[in-house]
Amino acid sequence: MRLKSTLENYLFILPAVVIFSVFYIIPFFYVFMLGFTDWDGIMPAWNWVGMGNFKEIILQDPNWWQSMLNAGWITVIALTFQNILAFLLAWACDREIRLKNFYRVIFFIPPVLSEIVVGMVWRFIINDVDGANMINRTLTQIGLPNLVHNWLSDPKTALTTVAIVHSWKGFGWGFLLFLAGLQTIPRELYEAARVDGANAWQSFKNVTIPLMIPVIVLVAILTVLGTMQAFALIIGLVGGELAGHTSVPVLRILASMRGSSRFGYACAQAITFGVVLIVISFIQYRFSKKAKA
């Protein structure tokens, strides 16, 4: 009877295991194996090149590392501007303010929109339309013509512009997580702090922040993993540029497959990218444990 019960339990999870194996585990090992070859994506056979692809990525491919730096800059903007904005809005909606339920819905609209659609809409707002886009026209009308700029074409501002649009698109996820974390803090702690003479800032610093550290770490890790893999939004915003000042790792991987048909090299780039993300996540995790201690 015990054996029968065990088999029945495994039978229930068998479909999930099969799906996970077919669409995740098997492709992972296949990509890992292709990373050591020079497969062109067409020929059934390939040559084993060992660590050649990885040596080229690390030592001979400046475009790859430039794309990593670009993604890193977007991530820095997201970790600061996006998450600070999300936290402040969540903190405001957690307090007793009018229409707070309405604000919760409004703030979550950007994350559920299509990234391609968001990119194209913001491209219309930011990019030149007959020499005067909506941003530049507004700056001119309010008496700031010296700030008029071609935001997406100038290498000095294009990447930061992409980062700001990405932050606008993604701050809603952090907002929801922060709001959920804030609602788990017992109100009695704030009342006790008030009785002890703590003002609003002291309560925020000594009660809210310490109890929110696990949520802050979670949001930071998810922000890094999501932002470093930014793809569709950039395609919609800059028209799918595969190199240059707005290139990111996923676009470089796509360029290796489409431009030079180096599928093996693209798999090696994907493996390298995955290792970098794992290392960053591990560092954040270790830092969070020290912060909580």
C-alpha contacts under 8 A as a table, 3 or more apart, distances in Angstrom:
res1	aa1	res2	aa2	distance
1	M	4	K	5.04
1	M	5	S	6.14
2	R	5	S	5.09
2	R	6	T	6.18
3	L	6	T	5.09
3	L	7	L	6.16
4	K	7	L	5.15
4	K	8	E	6.17
5	S	8	E	5.10
5	S	9	N	6.26
6	T	9	N	5.12
6	T	10	Y	6.33
7	L	10	Y	5.14
7	L	11	L	6.03
8	E	11	L	4.93
8	E	12	F	6.50
9	N	12	F	5.40
9	N	13	I	6.96
10	Y	13	I	5.34
10	Y	14	L	6.04
11	L	14	L	5.05
11	L	15	P	7.81
12	F	15	P	7.11
13	I	16	A	5.47
13	I	17	V	6.26
14	L	17	V	5.04
14	L	18	V	6.09
15	P	18	V	5.14
15	P	19	I	6.17
16	A	19	I	5.19
16	A	20	F	6.01
17	V	20	F	5.12
17	V	21	S	5.99
18	V	21	S	5.10
18	V	22	V	6.07
19	I	22	V	5.24
19	I	23	F	6.04
19	I	24	Y	7.97
20	F	23	F	5.49
20	F	24	Y	5.36
20	F	25	I	6.59
21	S	24	Y	5.46
21	S	25	I	4.65
21	S	26	I	5.81
22	V	25	I	6.49
22	V	26	I	5.66
22	V	27	P	7.28
23	F	26	I	6.70
23	F	27	P	6.34
24	Y	27	P	5.54
24	Y	28	F	5.98
25	I	28	F	5.13
25	I	29	F	6.46
26	I	29	F	5.40
26	I	30	Y	6.15
27	P	30	Y	4.88
27	P	31	V	5.97
28	F	31	V	5.25
28	F	32	F	6.14
29	F	32	F	4.91
29	F	33	M	6.12
30	Y	33	M	5.13
30	Y	34	L	6.18
31	V	34	L	5.04
31	V	35	G	6.18
31	V	267	C	5.65
31	V	271	I	8.00
32	F	35	G	5.28
32	F	36	F	7.44
32	F	267	C	6.91
32	F	268	A	7.42
32	F	271	I	6.81
33	M	36	F	5.85
33	M	37	T	7.42
34	L	37	T	5.20
34	L	38	D	7.63
34	L	39	W	7.03
34	L	263	F	7.78
34	L	264	G	5.14
34	L	267	C	6.22
34	L	268	A	7.55
35	G	38	D	7.85
35	G	53	N	7.07
35	G	264	G	4.92
35	G	265	Y	6.12
35	G	266	A	7.35
35	G	267	C	4.66
35	G	268	A	4.11
35	G	269	Q	7.82
35	G	271	I	7.38
36	F	48	W	6.07
36	F	49	V	5.59
36	F	50	G	4.75
36	F	51	M	6.15
36	F	52	G	7.33
36	F	53	N	6.67
36	F	264	G	6.74
36	F	268	A	7.01
37	T	46	W	6.30
37	T	47	N	5.50
37	T	48	W	4.47
37	T	49	V	5.06
37	T	50	G	6.71
37	T	53	N	7.74
37	T	264	G	5.24
37	T	265	Y	7.55
38	D	46	W	6.06
38	D	47	N	5.71
38	D	48	W	6.77
38	D	49	V	6.58
38	D	262	R	6.64
38	D	263	F	7.12
38	D	264	G	4.79
38	D	265	Y	6.58
39	W	42	I	7.67
39	W	43	M	7.25
39	W	45	A	7.32
39	W	46	W	4.91
39	W	47	N	6.93
39	W	262	R	6.45
39	W	263	F	5.63
39	W	264	G	4.89
40	D	43	M	6.57
40	D	46	W	7.81
40	D	261	S	5.12
40	D	262	R	4.96
40	D	263	F	5.23
40	D	264	G	6.79
41	G	257	M	7.96
41	G	261	S	6.55
41	G	262	R	7.23
41	G	263	F	5.52
41	G	264	G	7.95
43	M	46	W	7.14
49	V	52	G	5.51
49	V	53	N	7.26
50	G	53	N	7.44
51	M	54	F	5.32
51	M	55	K	6.15
52	G	55	K	5.16
52	G	56	E	6.23
53	N	56	E	5.16
53	N	57	I	6.27
53	N	264	G	7.75
53	N	265	Y	5.62
53	N	268	A	6.18
54	F	57	I	5.01
54	F	58	I	6.16
54	F	268	A	6.20
54	F	269	Q	7.58
54	F	272	T	7.64
55	K	58	I	5.24
55	K	59	L	5.76
55	K	60	Q	7.38
56	E	59	L	5.36
56	E	60	Q	4.77
56	E	61	D	6.11
57	I	60	Q	5.90
57	I	61	D	5.08
57	I	64	W	6.94
57	I	269	Q	7.05
58	I	61	D	6.62
59	L	62	P	7.96
61	D	64	W	5.58
61	D	65	W	7.03
62	P	65	W	5.28
62	P	66	Q	6.07
63	N	66	Q	4.98
63	N	67	S	6.18
63	N	243	A	7.56
63	N	252	R	7.93
64	W	67	S	5.17
64	W	68	M	6.38
64	W	249	P	6.71
64	W	252	R	6.60
65	W	68	M	4.84
65	W	69	L	6.22
66	Q	69	L	5.03
66	Q	70	N	6.18
66	Q	247	S	7.84
66	Q	248	V	8.00
67	S	70	N	4.93
67	S	71	A	6.17
67	S	246	T	7.71
67	S	247	S	5.19
67	S	248	V	4.27
67	S	249	P	5.31
67	S	252	R	7.21
68	M	71	A	5.11
68	M	72	G	6.02
68	M	248	V	6.21
68	M	249	P	5.89
69	L	72	G	4.84
69	L	73	W	6.19
70	N	73	W	5.20
70	N	74	I	6.42
70	N	159	L	7.14
70	N	245	H	7.44
70	N	246	T	6.82
70	N	247	S	6.80
70	N	248	V	6.03
71	A	74	I	5.11
71	A	75	T	6.10
71	A	227	T	7.18
71	A	228	M	5.31
71	A	229	Q	7.97
71	A	230	A	7.86
71	A	248	V	5.43
71	A	249	P	7.19
72	G	75	T	4.94
72	G	76	V	6.19
72	G	228	M	6.87
73	W	76	V	5.05
73	W	77	I	6.40
73	W	160	T	7.89
73	W	163	A	7.73
74	I	77	I	5.22
74	I	78	A	6.23
74	I	159	L	7.38
74	I	160	T	7.09
74	I	162	V	7.58
74	I	163	A	4.70
74	I	166	H	7.96
74	I	227	T	6.95
74	I	228	M	7.75
75	T	78	A	4.92
75	T	79	L	5.99
75	T	163	A	7.73
75	T	223	T	7.34
75	T	224	V	5.99
75	T	227	T	5.58
75	T	228	M	6.46
76	V	79	L	5.11
76	V	80	T	6.22
77	I	80	T	5.32
77	I	81	F	5.52
77	I	82	Q	6.83
77	I	163	A	6.26
77	I	164	I	7.18
77	I	167	S	7.40
78	A	81	F	5.65
78	A	82	Q	4.60
78	A	83	N	6.40
78	A	163	A	7.10
78	A	164	I	7.81
78	A	166	H	7.66
78	A	167	S	5.42
78	A	223	T	6.98
78	A	227	T	7.42
79	L	82	Q	6.05
79	L	83	N	5.47
79	L	84	I	7.65
79	L	220	A	6.48
79	L	223	T	6.74
79	L	224	V	7.57
80	T	83	N	5.64
80	T	84	I	5.74
81	F	84	I	5.41
81	F	85	L	6.00
81	F	167	S	7.30
82	Q	85	L	5.29
82	Q	86	A	6.13
82	Q	167	S	4.97
82	Q	168	W	7.03
82	Q	170	G	7.46
82	Q	171	F	5.34
83	N	86	A	4.87
83	N	87	F	5.97
83	N	171	F	6.50
83	N	174	G	6.39
83	N	175	F	7.90
83	N	219	V	7.89
83	N	220	A	7.90
84	I	87	F	5.11
84	I	88	L	6.13
85	L	88	L	5.27
85	L	89	L	6.14
85	L	171	F	7.29
86	A	89	L	5.28
86	A	90	A	6.04
86	A	171	F	5.50
86	A	172	G	6.76
86	A	174	G	5.65
86	A	175	F	4.44
86	A	178	F	7.37
87	F	90	A	5.06
87	F	91	W	6.03
87	F	174	G	7.31
87	F	175	F	6.11
87	F	178	F	5.96
87	F	179	L	7.80
88	L	91	W	5.03
88	L	92	A	6.16
89	L	92	A	5.03
89	L	93	C	6.16
89	L	175	F	6.87
90	A	93	C	5.11
90	A	94	D	6.03
90	A	175	F	5.42
90	A	176	L	7.25
90	A	178	F	5.96
90	A	179	L	4.82
90	A	182	L	7.81
91	W	94	D	5.10
91	W	95	R	6.66
91	W	178	F	7.85
91	W	179	L	6.86
91	W	182	L	7.18
92	A	95	R	5.44
92	A	97	I	7.54
93	C	96	E	7.27
93	C	97	I	6.81
93	C	100	K	5.27
93	C	101	N	7.79
93	C	103	Y	7.35
93	C	104	R	7.25
93	C	179	L	7.58
94	D	100	K	7.90
94	D	179	L	6.53
94	D	182	L	6.87
94	D	183	Q	6.88
96	E	100	K	7.66
97	I	100	K	5.81
99	L	102	F	5.15
99	L	103	Y	6.40
100	K	103	Y	5.04
100	K	104	R	6.29
101	N	104	R	5.07
101	N	105	V	6.59
102	F	105	V	5.35
102	F	106	I	6.34
103	Y	106	I	4.99
103	Y	107	F	5.97
104	R	107	F	5.38
104	R	108	F	6.41
105	V	108	F	5.34
105	V	109	I	6.55
106	I	109	I	5.41
107	F	110	P	6.90
107	F	172	G	5.56
107	F	175	F	7.60
108	F	111	P	5.97
108	F	112	V	7.04
108	F	172	G	4.73
108	F	173	W	7.15
108	F	175	F	7.84
108	F	176	L	7.65
109	I	112	V	5.63
109	I	113	L	6.66
109	I	172	G	7.41
110	P	113	L	5.42
110	P	168	W	7.27
110	P	169	K	5.10
110	P	170	G	6.95
110	P	172	G	6.70
111	P	169	K	5.49
111	P	170	G	5.36
111	P	171	F	7.40
111	P	172	G	5.73
111	P	173	W	6.66
113	L	117	V	7.31
113	L	118	V	6.84
114	S	117	V	5.21
114	S	118	V	6.16
115	E	118	V	5.04
115	E	119	G	6.00
115	E	169	K	7.89
115	E	232	A	5.77
115	E	233	L	4.71
115	E	236	G	7.30
116	I	119	G	5.11
116	I	120	M	6.20
116	I	232	A	5.68
116	I	233	L	5.38
116	I	235	I	7.08
116	I	236	G	4.69
116	I	237	L	7.69
117	V	120	M	5.17
117	V	121	V	6.12
117	V	236	G	6.89
118	V	121	V	5.18
118	V	122	W	6.11
118	V	169	K	7.62
118	V	233	L	6.94
118	V	236	G	7.35
118	V	237	L	7.88
119	G	122	W	5.28
119	G	123	R	5.95
119	G	165	V	8.00
119	G	232	A	7.98
119	G	233	L	5.04
119	G	234	I	6.67
119	G	235	I	7.31
119	G	236	G	4.22
119	G	237	L	4.11
119	G	238	V	7.86
120	M	123	R	4.90
120	M	124	F	6.31
120	M	236	G	4.93
120	M	237	L	5.43
121	V	124	F	5.18
121	V	125	I	6.39
121	V	237	L	7.99
122	W	125	I	4.82
122	W	126	I	5.90
122	W	127	N	7.99
122	W	165	V	7.49
122	W	237	L	6.68
123	R	126	I	5.19
123	R	127	N	5.29
123	R	236	G	7.55
123	R	237	L	5.10
123	R	238	V	7.14
124	F	127	N	5.56
124	F	128	D	7.60
124	F	129	V	7.38
124	F	133	N	7.34
125	I	133	N	5.99
125	I	134	M	5.25
125	I	135	I	6.47
126	I	133	N	5.90
126	I	134	M	6.61
126	I	135	I	6.01
126	I	136	N	7.93
126	I	150	N	7.93
126	I	151	W	6.58
126	I	152	L	7.27
127	N	133	N	5.89
127	N	150	N	6.79
127	N	151	W	6.80
127	N	152	L	6.35
128	D	131	G	5.06
128	D	132	A	5.45
128	D	133	N	4.72
128	D	150	N	6.82
129	V	132	A	5.40
129	V	133	N	5.06
130	D	133	N	7.54
132	A	136	N	5.91
132	A	137	R	5.72
133	N	136	N	5.41
133	N	137	R	5.94
134	M	137	R	5.09
134	M	138	T	6.07
135	I	138	T	5.22
135	I	139	L	6.27
136	N	139	L	5.01
136	N	140	T	6.17
136	N	145	P	7.71
136	N	147	L	7.70
136	N	148	V	4.99
136	N	149	H	6.78
137	R	140	T	5.12
137	R	141	Q	6.21
138	T	141	Q	5.08
138	T	142	I	6.26
139	L	142	I	5.39
139	L	143	G	6.42
139	L	144	L	5.03
139	L	145	P	5.91
139	L	147	L	6.85
139	L	148	V	6.56
140	T	143	G	5.29
140	T	144	L	5.30
140	T	145	P	4.50
140	T	148	V	7.19
141	Q	144	L	7.42
141	Q	145	P	7.96
144	L	147	L	5.79
144	L	148	V	7.48
145	P	148	V	5.37
150	N	153	S	5.69
150	N	154	D	6.14
151	W	154	D	5.93
151	W	157	T	5.68
151	W	158	A	5.64
151	W	161	T	6.72
152	L	155	P	7.59
152	L	157	T	6.74
152	L	158	A	4.34
152	L	159	L	7.80
152	L	161	T	6.92
152	L	162	V	7.95
152	L	238	V	7.16
153	S	157	T	7.89
153	S	158	A	6.20
154	D	157	T	5.60
154	D	158	A	5.71
155	P	158	A	5.33
155	P	159	L	7.14
155	P	245	H	5.80
156	K	159	L	7.35
157	T	160	T	5.43
157	T	161	T	6.01
158	A	161	T	5.11
158	A	162	V	6.23
158	A	245	H	7.24
158	A	246	T	6.82
159	L	162	V	5.07
159	L	163	A	6.18
159	L	245	H	6.59
159	L	246	T	5.52
160	T	163	A	4.89
160	T	164	I	6.20
161	T	164	I	5.19
161	T	165	V	6.30
162	V	165	V	5.22
162	V	166	H	6.07
162	V	234	I	7.03
162	V	237	L	7.51
162	V	246	T	7.83
163	A	166	H	5.01
163	A	167	S	6.12
164	I	167	S	5.00
164	I	168	W	6.22
165	V	168	W	5.04
165	V	169	K	6.21
166	H	169	K	5.05
166	H	170	G	6.19
166	H	233	L	7.25
167	S	170	G	5.18
167	S	171	F	5.74
168	W	171	F	5.79
169	K	172	G	7.37
170	G	173	W	6.07
170	G	174	G	7.51
171	F	174	G	5.41
171	F	175	F	6.14
172	G	175	F	4.80
172	G	176	L	6.28
173	W	176	L	5.35
173	W	177	L	6.44
174	G	177	L	5.13
174	G	178	F	5.93
174	G	219	V	6.03
175	F	178	F	5.22
175	F	179	L	5.97
176	L	179	L	5.07
176	L	180	A	6.11
177	L	180	A	5.14
177	L	181	G	6.19
177	L	215	V	7.08
177	L	219	V	7.27
178	F	181	G	5.04
178	F	182	L	6.10
178	F	212	M	7.95
178	F	215	V	6.64
178	F	216	I	7.47
179	L	182	L	5.09
179	L	183	Q	6.22
180	A	183	Q	5.26
180	A	184	T	6.67
181	G	184	T	5.38
181	G	185	I	7.12
181	G	212	M	6.49
181	G	215	V	6.33
182	L	185	I	5.57
182	L	208	T	7.54
182	L	212	M	7.13
183	Q	186	P	7.75
185	I	189	L	7.77
185	I	208	T	7.63
185	I	211	L	7.27
186	P	189	L	5.84
186	P	190	Y	7.66
187	R	190	Y	5.38
187	R	191	E	6.48
188	E	191	E	4.96
188	E	192	A	6.03
189	L	192	A	5.08
189	L	193	A	6.14
189	L	207	V	7.25
190	Y	193	A	5.02
190	Y	194	R	6.12
190	Y	203	S	6.56
190	Y	207	V	7.30
191	E	194	R	5.04
191	E	195	V	6.19
192	A	195	V	5.05
192	A	196	D	6.27
193	A	196	D	5.06
193	A	197	G	6.51
193	A	198	A	5.36
193	A	203	S	6.31
194	R	197	G	5.14
194	R	198	A	5.06
194	R	199	N	6.70
194	R	203	S	7.67
195	V	198	A	7.33
198	A	201	W	7.88
198	A	202	Q	5.51
198	A	203	S	6.02
199	N	202	Q	5.31
199	N	203	S	6.20
200	A	203	S	5.21
200	A	204	F	6.15
201	W	204	F	5.01
201	W	205	K	6.07
202	Q	205	K	5.06
202	Q	206	N	5.83
202	Q	207	V	7.87
203	S	206	N	5.32
203	S	207	V	5.27
203	S	208	T	6.74
204	F	207	V	5.60
204	F	208	T	4.81
204	F	209	I	6.29
205	K	208	T	6.16
205	K	209	I	5.51
205	K	210	P	7.49
206	N	209	I	6.43
206	N	210	P	6.42
207	V	210	P	5.91
207	V	211	L	6.37
208	T	211	L	5.52
208	T	212	M	6.03
209	I	212	M	5.05
209	I	213	I	6.27
210	P	213	I	5.50
210	P	292	K	7.84
211	L	214	P	7.35
212	M	215	V	5.34
212	M	216	I	6.05
213	I	216	I	4.94
213	I	217	V	6.08
213	I	288	S	7.72
213	I	292	K	7.16
214	P	217	V	5.21
214	P	218	L	6.22
214	P	288	S	7.66
215	V	218	L	5.01
215	V	219	V	6.10
216	I	219	V	5.18
216	I	220	A	6.07
217	V	220	A	5.02
217	V	221	I	6.18
217	V	284	Q	7.42
217	V	285	Y	7.53
217	V	288	S	6.32
218	L	221	I	5.25
218	L	222	L	6.20
219	V	222	L	5.14
219	V	223	T	5.90
220	A	223	T	5.00
220	A	224	V	6.21
221	I	224	V	5.22
221	I	225	L	6.23
221	I	281	S	6.10
221	I	284	Q	6.93
222	L	225	L	5.15
222	L	226	G	5.90
223	T	226	G	5.19
223	T	227	T	5.76
224	V	227	T	5.29
224	V	228	M	5.87
224	V	281	S	7.95
225	L	228	M	5.58
225	L	229	Q	6.50
225	L	277	L	6.68
225	L	281	S	7.96
226	G	229	Q	5.38
226	G	230	A	6.49
227	T	230	A	5.09
228	M	248	V	7.81
228	M	249	P	7.68
229	Q	248	V	7.96
229	Q	249	P	7.30
229	Q	250	V	6.31
230	A	233	L	6.84
230	A	234	I	7.06
230	A	248	V	7.46
230	A	250	V	7.31
231	F	234	I	5.51
231	F	235	I	6.43
231	F	248	V	7.67
231	F	250	V	6.28
231	F	251	L	6.77
232	A	235	I	5.09
232	A	236	G	6.26
233	L	236	G	5.18
233	L	237	L	6.03
234	I	237	L	4.92
234	I	238	V	5.82
234	I	239	G	7.45
234	I	240	G	6.74
234	I	246	T	7.84
235	I	238	V	5.63
235	I	239	G	5.02
235	I	240	G	3.88
235	I	241	E	6.88
236	G	239	G	5.52
236	G	240	G	6.73
237	L	240	G	7.74
238	V	241	E	6.28
238	V	246	T	7.89
241	E	244	G	7.51
241	E	246	T	7.22
241	E	247	S	6.84
241	E	251	L	7.94
242	L	247	S	5.83
242	L	251	L	5.46
242	L	252	R	6.29
242	L	254	L	7.66
242	L	255	A	5.91
243	A	246	T	6.91
243	A	247	S	4.87
243	A	251	L	7.64
243	A	252	R	7.03
244	G	247	S	5.51
247	S	251	L	6.17
247	S	252	R	6.85
248	V	251	L	5.43
248	V	252	R	6.33
249	P	252	R	4.98
249	P	253	I	6.24
249	P	273	F	7.38
250	V	253	I	5.08
250	V	254	L	6.25
251	L	254	L	4.91
251	L	255	A	6.03
252	R	255	A	4.89
252	R	256	S	6.26
253	I	256	S	5.18
253	I	257	M	6.56
253	I	266	A	5.03
253	I	267	C	7.78
253	I	269	Q	6.36
253	I	270	A	6.89
254	L	257	M	5.21
254	L	258	R	6.06
254	L	266	A	7.40
255	A	258	R	5.14
255	A	259	G	5.20
255	A	260	S	7.38
256	S	259	G	5.65
256	S	260	S	5.56
256	S	261	S	6.18
256	S	262	R	5.49
256	S	263	F	6.79
256	S	265	Y	6.97
256	S	266	A	5.49
257	M	260	S	6.13
257	M	261	S	4.53
257	M	262	R	5.32
257	M	263	F	5.19
257	M	266	A	6.20
258	R	261	S	5.52
262	R	265	Y	5.28
262	R	266	A	6.21
263	F	266	A	4.91
263	F	267	C	6.16
264	G	267	C	5.12
264	G	268	A	6.34
265	Y	268	A	4.98
265	Y	269	Q	6.24
266	A	269	Q	4.96
266	A	270	A	6.22
267	C	270	A	4.96
267	C	271	I	6.23
268	A	271	I	5.09
268	A	272	T	6.17
269	Q	272	T	5.06
269	Q	273	F	6.02
270	A	273	F	5.01
270	A	274	G	6.11
271	I	274	G	5.05
271	I	275	V	6.25
272	T	275	V	5.17
272	T	276	V	6.31
273	F	276	V	5.13
273	F	277	L	6.35
274	G	277	L	5.15
274	G	278	I	6.22
275	V	278	I	5.08
275	V	279	V	6.19
276	V	279	V	5.18
276	V	280	I	6.21
277	L	280	I	5.11
277	L	281	S	6.10
278	I	281	S	5.13
278	I	282	F	6.09
279	V	282	F	5.08
279	V	283	I	6.19
280	I	283	I	5.15
280	I	284	Q	6.25
281	S	284	Q	5.09
281	S	285	Y	6.12
282	F	285	Y	5.00
282	F	286	R	6.18
283	I	286	R	5.18
283	I	287	F	6.08
284	Q	287	F	5.03
284	Q	288	S	6.08
285	Y	288	S	5.09
285	Y	289	K	6.36
286	R	289	K	5.20
286	R	290	K	6.45
287	F	290	K	5.21
287	F	291	A	6.16
288	S	291	A	4.93
288	S	292	K	6.14
289	K	292	K	5.20
289	K	293	A	6.17
290	K	293	A	5.02
